[in-house]
Amino acid sequence: MALEGEVTKLTYIVPQGRSALEVYRSYKQALHEAGFEVLFSTTDAGEIGPYEAWHAAHYGDGPEHRGHLLRSPQDDYYIAARLAHPEGDVYAAIYILFSDEGRDYPYNVRVQADIIEEGTMEEGLVRADTMEQRLDIHGSVAIHGIHFDFDSAELLPESDETLAEIAGLLADNDELELYVVGHTDDVGDTAYNLELSERRAEAVVEALVEDYGVASHRLTPFGVGPTAPAASNETEEGRAQNRRVELVQRAQ
């Protein structure tokens, strides 16, 4: 089955002392509690296939990809799960293994978690419940419904509906605190883009505090300019995806 949507790839190195089986069971329990349906899971490495082939199929087999390849994986486990949602299902693929090789992190369990969110690449309004779901899954959510004047940090009126959804998210989750992160494309001077992204993040925070009554201590503005692109800056479509605001969950 081919899937299309926003893809997030996360790689974890688990602290020593944890077994791959323990991590596998923890992920299955966490997915169940989050409302995911497990589509397939196995503790049999033979059902997954050789790790090298799996890695090449998912990440490529060129020299630039092989630095992340583990040469002697053991205790392989795999989970594929789906969370049904009217705006587009969310899929999680979790590969867990133990490796006794690794110059920097020997004898550790490694986890490769891939998240695919169907229907999230389109611009438009992201509802509060969808924001909450994405924050729960991977700690951040990209917001494309906030708009500014060209080369400016002045919010445009068409941003109001999205700002109201963010305010609703915060009203429904009393303890939630967020970084409001401004992003730009890579056109122009990098220092200027960093400063512009900071001003835009500050403008969003100011609007939420002054117009929607959100407590200021719950929001921290931060600008990263063009340094964390969501797509290639070589096309206008990619640059449009990169001009965004992200909400990132802040640790309590």
Secondary structure by P-SEA (a helix, b strand, c coil): cccccbbbbbbbbccccccaaaaaaaaaaaaaaaccccccccccccccccaaaaaaacccccccccccccccccbbbbbbbbbbbccbbbbbbbbbbcccccccccbbbbbbbbbbbccccccccccaaaaaaaaacccbbbbcccccccccccccccaaaaaaaaaaaaaacccccccbbbbbcccccaaaaaaaaaaaaaaaaaaaaaccccccccbbbbbbcccccccccccaaaaaaacbbbbbbbcc
